[in-house]
Amino acid sequence: MKLAVDTNVLVRAVIQDDPAQASVAAKILTEAELIAIALPCLCEFVWVLLRVYSLQPADVAEAIRALVATTNVEVDRPAVEAGLSVLEAGGDFADGVIAFEGHWLGGETFVSFDKKAVALLSVHGHSARLLNTTGDAH
């Protein structure tokens, strides 16, 4: 079976906080011919592991790396790596994914009100601008 997996399936398989669901999740993921993981799913996965389960960013990054290293998993690997580089630098995984995908879609400069995101992306070589409350770029 070729699957498009929801965030809750990944969370149950990794966290195993519900034994029945964890067992079902592990079984279907193990038996799948292909597991397609959409970028929004991974962004939710990171958010849940950090905010709900209070995992450390390094542990979340390790979980993602193990997941995408699985032979039957399909993801947008360059976008995932962009998200991981921002996460491992102390930022938000989603910001890295958004900046990467936005660039891929033709955006030249990432803009945000989030100072930390702009700073981290700039350090990683992205064109990024911080917006102030009047909408002008700094």
Backbone torsions as a table, in degrees:
resi	resn	phi	psi	omega
1	MET	NA	140.2	175.2
2	LYS	-103.0	123.0	-171.3
3	LEU	-113.7	145.3	161.8
4	ALA	-107.3	115.6	-169.0
5	VAL	-96.8	143.1	176.3
6	ASP	-90.4	157.5	-178.8
7	THR	-54.9	-42.7	-175.3
8	ASN	-63.0	-28.8	177.5
9	VAL	-68.8	-44.1	177.9
10	LEU	-63.6	-43.3	-179.8
11	VAL	-61.3	-46.5	-179.6
12	ARG	-61.3	-41.1	-178.6
13	ALA	-66.5	-36.0	-177.3
14	VAL	-84.3	-49.0	-174.0
15	ILE	-81.0	-36.0	179.4
16	GLN	55.9	42.3	-179.8
17	ASP	-86.6	-11.3	174.8
18	ASP	-126.3	101.7	-173.2
19	PRO	-54.5	-40.9	-179.3
20	ALA	-66.1	-48.3	179.6
21	GLN	-67.7	-37.3	178.6
22	ALA	-60.8	-40.7	179.2
23	SER	-64.9	-45.6	178.9
24	VAL	-64.3	-43.4	-179.8
25	ALA	-62.1	-47.5	-179.6
26	ALA	-61.4	-41.4	-178.9
27	LYS	-63.5	-49.1	-177.0
28	ILE	-68.2	-36.1	178.7
29	LEU	-69.6	-37.7	179.4
30	THR	-68.8	-38.4	-176.0
31	GLU	-84.1	-14.2	-175.4
32	ALA	-66.7	140.0	173.1
33	GLU	-71.6	-37.9	-179.4
34	LEU	-146.2	138.5	175.1
35	ILE	-121.3	108.6	178.1
36	ALA	-91.3	122.1	-179.7
37	ILE	-116.0	111.6	-179.6
38	ALA	-73.1	152.9	179.3
39	LEU	-57.9	-42.7	176.8
40	PRO	-59.4	-33.9	177.4
41	CYS	-62.5	-45.4	179.5
42	LEU	-67.2	-36.4	177.3
43	CYS	-63.2	-43.6	176.3
44	GLU	-63.4	-42.8	-179.4
45	PHE	-56.4	-47.7	178.6
46	VAL	-62.1	-47.0	-178.5
47	TRP	-58.8	-46.5	-178.8
48	VAL	-63.1	-45.7	-178.6
49	LEU	-64.0	-38.4	180.0
50	LEU	-76.2	-48.3	-170.8
51	ARG	-86.9	-39.2	-176.9
52	VAL	-87.6	-42.8	-175.1
53	TYR	-102.5	-0.3	175.7
54	SER	54.4	34.8	174.3
55	LEU	-72.4	157.0	176.4
56	GLN	-80.3	148.3	179.8
57	PRO	-53.2	-38.4	179.4
58	ALA	-63.2	-37.1	178.7
59	ASP	-70.3	-36.8	177.9
60	VAL	-66.7	-44.4	178.3
61	ALA	-60.1	-41.9	178.5
62	GLU	-62.2	-41.9	178.7
63	ALA	-63.0	-42.0	179.2
64	ILE	-66.6	-44.6	180.0
65	ARG	-60.7	-41.0	178.1
66	ALA	-65.3	-41.6	-179.4
67	LEU	-62.9	-50.6	-176.2
68	VAL	-74.4	-13.8	176.0
69	ALA	-79.4	-12.9	179.3
70	THR	-66.9	134.2	-171.8
71	THR	-63.0	-27.3	-177.6
72	ASN	-95.0	9.6	-179.1
73	VAL	-97.1	132.9	175.3
74	GLU	-117.8	124.5	176.0
75	VAL	-142.8	168.3	171.5
76	ASP	-79.8	87.6	-172.1
77	ARG	-57.9	-43.3	178.0
78	PRO	-61.3	-38.6	178.3
79	ALA	-67.3	-40.0	178.2
80	VAL	-63.3	-43.6	178.3
81	GLU	-62.7	-38.2	177.1
82	ALA	-63.0	-43.0	177.5
83	GLY	-64.1	-42.3	179.5
84	LEU	-64.8	-37.7	-179.4
85	SER	-64.3	-37.1	177.9
86	VAL	-73.4	-42.6	177.9
87	LEU	-58.7	-46.3	-177.5
88	GLU	-71.8	-16.2	176.1
89	ALA	-91.2	1.9	177.8
90	GLY	102.2	8.2	-179.4
91	GLY	-107.6	-163.2	-178.4
92	ASP	-94.5	129.7	176.2
93	PHE	-51.8	-46.1	-176.9
94	ALA	-60.7	-36.4	178.9
95	ASP	-62.0	-41.0	177.5
96	GLY	-64.6	-41.9	178.7
97	VAL	-65.2	-45.0	-179.4
98	ILE	-62.1	-45.7	179.7
99	ALA	-63.2	-43.2	-179.9
100	PHE	-63.0	-51.6	-177.3
101	GLU	-66.2	-37.8	176.7
102	GLY	-60.9	-40.9	177.2
103	HIS	-64.9	-43.5	178.6
104	TRP	-59.5	-34.8	179.9
105	LEU	-81.5	-3.1	175.9
106	GLY	115.2	-5.2	177.3
107	GLY	-70.6	134.5	-178.9
108	GLU	-94.9	-28.7	-175.8
109	THR	-133.5	128.7	174.1
110	PHE	-79.3	128.8	177.6
111	VAL	-121.8	143.5	-177.6
112	SER	-162.5	161.5	169.7
113	PHE	-90.6	-4.9	-176.2
114	ASP	-86.8	104.1	-177.3
115	LYS	-58.5	-43.8	-177.4
116	LYS	-63.8	-43.3	179.8
117	ALA	-62.0	-45.7	-179.8
118	VAL	-62.5	-44.1	-179.7
119	ALA	-63.3	-47.0	-178.7
120	LEU	-65.4	-41.4	179.3
121	LEU	-66.8	-39.0	178.0
122	SER	-61.8	-43.4	178.5
123	VAL	-60.6	-32.5	-179.3
124	HIS	-89.0	14.9	172.6
125	GLY	88.8	7.3	178.4
126	HIS	-87.9	147.3	170.9
127	SER	-76.9	118.7	-176.0
128	ALA	-142.7	140.1	179.8
129	ARG	-129.5	137.4	175.4
130	LEU	-88.3	128.5	176.1
131	LEU	-93.8	143.4	174.0
132	ASN	-98.2	-178.2	-172.8
133	THR	-68.7	-13.8	176.0
134	THR	-93.8	-0.7	178.5
135	GLY	89.8	-5.3	177.2
136	ASP	-76.5	147.9	178.6
137	ALA	-87.6	145.4	174.1
138	HIS	-96.5	NA	NA
